[in-house]
Every structure is written in C-alpha cells, then in structure tokens.
Amino acid sequence: MTPDRRPSPFPTYYGEFADTASMALALLGEDVREGPRPAVDPAQRSMLARGALGDLNVAVGRFGQGIAQSHVTRDMHTFVFPTDATAVRQVSGRSLGHGQIFHFQPNAPTHSASLGDMPWAFGLITVPLGALAAGGPHATGLDPGVPLDADRMFQPPPHALDRLLGLMNDVVRVVRDTPWITARPEPSAALAGTLIEALLACLTEGLALPDRAALRRHRQIVTRFEDLLRERPEEMLSLSAICAALGVAERTLSLACQEFLGQGPMQYARARRLDLVRLRLLAADPAETQVTDVAMHYGFWELGRFAHAYRLRFGERPSQTLRRDGPVHAEIA
C-alpha cells in the first residue's frame, strides 16, 4: 500500500492477478485491468474480493508472493487476520499468525511484510470510528474506559474465529458470484451486521494480548518523528539533528522506523520531501516555475541524484509533473 491513502467505500470488485503489485493497487480501491497474463505457478497467483457493506469495507485476498505494504488508515478501525493456517505476517513489529487478529492504530503509519517470499492470505475489515462502541461497550477486550486507539493484538476463541472466517468466505462468494447483493440495502446491511457481530465476539470473548513496552515507545518515537518532519518540511535534517530533536539514540530511531515505516529514517524523510516537491510542481504554473528552484527549496542540492530519486518514486521526470495539463488535487499528511 502507498502511504496516506484515505479509505472510501470499496466498489465491489473481484480479480485474480499474476502481479502482486496490481493486487496491492486493487486493495486500495482502484479497479485494475491487467494485460495478457504471463504464465504463473497457480500457487503464486493472487486473488482479491472487496466491497462495501453499509459502513463496512471488507476485503478477502491472497498475495501469491510476499509483498511489503506501508499505509495510514484515516479515521477508521482496521482489523486484519490470516485466513490460512500457514500464513504469517510481520505487522508493526509483531508477528501475526493463525488464530490472531490485529487492529491498526488509526491515523498512524503502519508497515507490514511477509517473511521471505511467503504467500499472505488475509481478511480485512474497516469500521468507522465509534461504530464498534455502539456495538459493544467492551469491544477493546480491555477495560471499558480504554479506547481502541492503539495497535492491539487479539487472540479470539477458536469457535468465534471460525465463524468470522466462514463469513469472510461468504463475502468472497457474494462478490464473485452475486455482486449485485452489495448494492441492495437489505441484504448488504444483514451481512454487515452479522460480520460486526462475529468480529465483536472475537474481540470480547478472547484475549487482548499485551503490548510490549518497547513497541509502544517505538510507536511514540515514530509519531514524534513524523511531527518533526511536518513542522520543518523544508529542512534537510541530518540523522544526528533528528535524534537530538527527538531525544533518542540513532539505533533506536532506526529500529522504530523499520518496524512502523518499513525503511530507515533518512530514506523516509527524503521520500516525504520528494512528496512535497511533487505537490508543489502539480500546483505550479509551468510558465513561472523552475524545477531546480522547487527542488532546492526542499533541500535537494544534488540535482542529478534528485532527478533519479524522483523518477524512481513517481515513474516520471519532475519536468513531466510540472507540465501536466489541468488542475491536480493531491495532499500529504
């Protein structure tokens, strides 16, 4: 996943993919049309069924090969869980395996990756903030006064998880065979209500596994790091300057960024500045703007390396971005 994608109701969609990157785009809510499919081992083919059921966005899929994903889920509760007994995923510094459900901290960066090239079969449910509280006061699986506002790992009882997995299989069949059902208010609401009921049973009847103190601290460090980049967007801060501002050791910052961002702090900071350059170029008048001026404004003094990094990140030269016709609306957190 790409960073900072704002969730919206998924159009009902079913697809099979030879390319894991195409499936990753489809998981974000984009309709992807693959060209002629190359011959691929069936075990490596990917599948995705997704759709909106009332306020719920639901997806069931399988990446045939391991793929790393980084994203921020905006103003939603997001739950992910393996649907295959052999699937294991590293999610925000934790190992998510069979019999567990992971809840992402809302509005915070998350990174996940499979071990090696291991396939990843999963179910994904996103719920608007507040919807779970209406469904059950103890939805966190913790003290009722503790909101579900952080990363949480749940271990539901087998019977509750089996019911949820069975319903996710129903979602696949509906999306694949009778997609019109998701557009009909009554059956869509009935399936959504049953899913919420099953999810709440998993959260409230099982165990909320305790956070490791180090992971909580690393999450806090990453949040402060992102705040620093947001407050000083035009500065090319050195690693030592970042660590001094945050009051942490370089090794600690690097470990925290790898766990929650999937890359080192300097790589992430550079990517953020590249994003800012792109936003400026998209909004600029080509007749009055020089790419060099914008690049240097955001601390890119080695213009050859800047142009190479820009093309790798966005698939085009900065001059092509500047010359785009028509207004383009974009944002960055």
Order of alpha helices (4+ residues) and beta strands (2+ residues): beta-alpha-beta-beta-beta-beta-beta-beta-beta-beta-beta-alpha-beta-alpha-alpha-beta-alpha-alpha-alpha-alpha-alpha-alpha-alpha
